[in-house]
Amino acid sequence: MKYVKLKLLSIFFISISGFFVNAQLVYGQTRDQANTNTTELLVSPEISDIYLNDQERQAIIQEGIALLGQPYVWGGNTIGGFDCSGFIEYIFKKEGKYMPRTTQQQQYFGDKIPVNQALPGDLYFFEDNGDVYHVALALGEGAYIHSPSPGHNVSYGHTSRFQAQFALRVL
């Protein structure tokens, strides 16, 4: 694609209206385990024009990145550990934004959009037989941060490996 350069399994930068978010695109790895090569992800100016508030999106993403490596704890929504919806609730709350506590509540807290239209700061939702069971924070181009499951830590993922069924625009 003309505007997108992406190399998987390395660190990338999201460039949107002049700001950068330092993030890794390393599946299931924490910051300390990741490769230290850098690449750049460039986003079309036409796409960046539809962002509602780039500073809010950047702040939410930075909060999520800061929590890489935190353990999964069922029902957790504090630094001691997070489940998937507790992770989302926590990072939005840290930035002064209300977000309901559970995935079942969060799925209705924004405008539903197709997965391929998700922008950094949107949410990805995963469902089984129509029941939502997981949520993740979109980073752009299919990448996301999430608190995956017991025995795993907050980490990066990608929709090419774990496909979301829909996305939500909340900012």
C-alpha positions, 0 to 999 in steps of 0.5 A, spaced: 500 500 500 502 507 498 501 509 505 503 503 509 509 500 511 509 495 516 514 489 518 511 484 523 515 482 529 519 489 530 517 495 534 513 500 530 511 507 530 504 510 529 504 516 525 498 520 525 497 528 525 504 529 527 504 524 533 508 518 534 506 512 539 512 507 540 509 500 540 511 493 538 508 488 534 510 482 537 505 477 538 504 475 545 511 478 547 512 483 553 517 489 551 523 486 554 522 480 550 521 483 543 526 485 538 529 492 538 528 493 530 524 499 528 520 500 523 515 506 521 507 505 520 505 511 516 497 513 515 494 516 510 492 524 511 485 522 509 485 517 514 488 521 520 483 527 518 477 523 521 480 522 528 476 525 533 481 527 538 488 525 536 491 527 543 486 522 547 487 516 542 495 517 543 494 518 551 489 511 551 494 507 547 500 510 551 497 508 557 496 501 554 503 500 552 505 502 559 502 496 562 505 491 557 507 485 562 502 486 567 499 479 569 492 477 567 487 476 573 480 474 572 476 480 574 482 484 575 482 492 574 488 494 577 496 494 577 496 487 580 493 484 574 487 485 569 482 481 565 481 484 558 475 488 560 478 491 566 484 493 562 480 497 558 476 500 563 483 502 567 486 505 561 480 509 559 479 511 567 487 513 567 485 518 562 479 521 565 474 517 560 468 513 563 468 506 560 463 500 563 467 495 567 465 488 563 466 486 556 458 485 555 457 492 557 463 495 553 460 492 547 455 497 547 459 503 549 460 506 542 459 506 535 459 499 532 464 499 526 467 493 521 474 491 524 478 493 518 475 500 519 478 500 526 483 506 528 488 506 534 484 507 540 478 503 538 476 497 541 476 490 538 471 485 540 471 477 539 465 473 540 463 466 540 456 464 537 454 471 538 456 472 545 462 477 546 467 474 550 474 478 549 476 486 548 482 489 546 485 496 544 486 497 537 493 500 535 491 500 527 492 496 521 490 490 525 495 490 531 492 491 538 494 490 546 490 486 550 490 482 557 489 475 553 487 469 558 490 466 565 497 465 565 499 470 560 500 477 561 498 484 557 501 483 550 500 485 543 496 481 538 494 482 531 487 480 528 491 476 523 492 471 528 486 472 533 480 475 529 475 480 532 468 480 529 467 487 530 470 494 532 467 499 536 469 507 535 469 510 542 473 516 542 
